[in-house]
């Protein structure tokens, strides 16, 4: 599931890049004087709609994935000793705190760029606002992809064997504490 969600995020990012390239062609002075400009507008919109929907789906699913896997792991570690359970619960909170902002901002950036695109198309806003929103959406999706990649990998290690994860996390914390105390 994690690989599928990363793939969806990557596809949304690719869609934003393709849509942006079409938008740049459309916004160029050349497009204003070319009869095919209408075709460029149609192509831009036909790529933008599925890109935004894909982004909304992917980022919503990332958020729900961490809610769901967190619940599964919490149920599994309920009978663990307190120190191990604490390590696992802290990791789950960290996973959500890292992925939720990135996924939420990516989701919102997709909505904003789409709405601003409509406002630019109707000439309610200048075109630079759509360009700025598109750049922000691409950067936000790239950031979300990188965060999600890293956290999905760690979440998979945790889900594979929560007890080993807790013991490994506890041992590494003790090593850090010993090294900082000079022992």
C-alpha positions in Angstrom: 0.0 0.0 0.0 2.8 2.4 0.9 4.4 1.9 -2.5 1.1 2.5 -4.2 0.6 5.8 -2.3 4.2 6.9 -3.1 3.5 6.1 -6.8 0.3 8.1 -6.7 2.1 11.1 -5.2 4.9 10.8 -7.8 2.2 10.6 -10.6 0.5 13.7 -9.2 3.9 15.5 -9.1 4.5 14.4 -12.7 1.0 15.7 -13.6 1.8 19.0 -12.1 5.0 19.2 -14.1 3.2 18.3 -17.4 0.4 20.7 -16.6 2.8 23.5 -15.8 4.7 22.9 -19.0 1.5 23.2 -20.9 0.7 26.4 -18.9 4.0 27.9 -19.8 3.4 27.2 -23.5 -0.1 28.7 -23.1 1.2 31.8 -21.3 3.9 32.5 -23.8 3.5 35.4 -26.2 3.6 32.9 -29.0 0.5 31.1 -27.8 -1.4 34.4 -27.9 -0.8 34.7 -31.6 -1.2 31.1 -32.6 -4.6 29.8 -33.6 -3.8 26.5 -31.7 -3.9 28.4 -28.4 -7.5 27.2 -27.8 -6.2 23.6 -28.1 -3.5 24.4 -25.6 -6.1 25.7 -23.1 -8.1 22.5 -23.6 -5.1 20.3 -23.1 -4.0 22.3 -20.1 -7.4 21.8 -18.4 -7.7 18.1 -19.5 -4.4 17.4 -17.7 -5.0 19.7 -14.8 -8.3 18.1 -13.7 -7.0 14.5 -13.3 -3.8 15.8 -11.7 -5.7 17.7 -9.0 -8.0 14.7 -8.4 -5.0 12.3 -8.2 -3.3 14.6 -5.8 -6.4 15.0 -3.6 -6.9 11.2 -3.5 -3.2 10.4 -2.9 -2.7 12.9 -0.1 -6.0 12.0 1.6 -5.0 8.4 1.5 -1.6 9.1 3.0 -3.3 10.8 5.9 -5.7 7.9 6.4 -3.0 5.3 5.9 -1.1 6.6 8.9 -4.3 6.8 11.0 -5.2 3.2 10.1 -1.7 1.7 10.5 -1.3 3.6 13.7 -4.5 2.1 15.1 -3.4 -1.4 14.0 0.0 -1.0 15.7 -1.5 0.5 18.8 -3.8 -2.5 19.2 -0.9 -4.9 18.7 1.4 -3.2 21.3 -1.3 -2.8 23.9 0.1 -5.7 25.9 3.8 -4.8 25.5 5.7 -3.6 28.6 5.4 0.2 29.1 8.9 1.2 27.9 8.5 -0.7 24.6 4.9 0.6 24.1 6.1 4.1 24.8 8.8 3.9 22.1 6.2 2.6 19.5 3.6 5.2 20.4 6.1 8.0 20.2 7.2 6.8 16.8 3.6 6.7 15.6 3.0 10.3 16.8 6.2 11.3 15.0 5.1 9.6 11.7 1.8 11.5 11.8 3.4 14.8 12.7 5.8 14.5 9.8 3.4 13.3 7.1 0.2 15.1 8.0 1.5 18.7 7.4 3.2 17.7 4.1 0.1 15.8 2.9 -2.3 18.5 3.9 -0.3 21.3 2.3 0.1 19.3 -0.9 -3.6 18.7 -0.9 -4.4 22.3 -0.3 -1.8 23.5 -2.9 -3.5 21.4 -5.5 -6.9 23.0 -4.7 -5.5 26.5 -4.6 -3.6 26.2 -8.0 -6.8 24.8 -9.6 -9.1 27.5 -8.2 -6.6 30.3 -9.1 -6.3 28.8 -12.6 -10.0 29.2 -13.1 -9.8 32.8 -11.9 -6.9 33.5 -14.3 -8.9 31.9 -17.1 -11.8 34.2 -16.5 -9.3 37.1 -16.1 -10.3 37.8 -12.5 -6.6 37.4 -11.5 -3.4 38.1 -13.3 -1.6 35.1 -14.7 1.4 35.4 -12.4 -0.8 34.3 -9.5 -1.4 31.0 -11.2 2.3 30.6 -12.0 3.3 31.3 -8.4 0.6 28.8 -7.2 1.8 26.2 -9.7 5.4 26.5 -8.6 4.3 26.3 -4.9 2.2 23.2 -5.7 5.1 21.5 -7.5 7.5 22.3 -4.6 5.0 21.2 -2.0 4.3 17.9 -3.8 8.1 17.3 -4.1 8.5 18.0 -0.3 5.5 15.7 0.5 7.0 12.9 -1.6 10.3 13.1 0.1 8.8 13.2 3.6 6.4 10.4 2.8 9.2 8.2 1.2 11.3 8.4 4.4 8.4 7.9 6.9 6.8 5.1 4.9 10.1 3.2 5.1 10.3 3.6 8.8 6.6 2.9 9.3 7.1 -0.4 7.4 10.0 -1.4 9.7 7.7 -0.7 12.7 4.8 -2.6 11.3 6.9 -5.6 10.4 8.0 -6.2 14.0 6.9 -3.6 16.5 8.7 -5.4 19.4 12.0 -5.4 17.5 11.5 -1.8 16.5 10.8 -0.8 20.2 13.8 -2.7 21.4 16.0 -1.3 18.7 14.7 2.2 19.4 15.2 1.8 23.1 18.8 0.5 22.6 19.8 3.3 20.3 18.4 5.8 22.8 20.5 4.2 25.6 23.6 4.4 23.4 23.0 8.1 22.7 22.4 8.8 26.4 25.6 6.8 27.4 27.7 8.6 24.8 26.4 12.0 25.9 27.1 11.2 29.6 30.6 10.2 28.8 30.1 6.5 29.4 
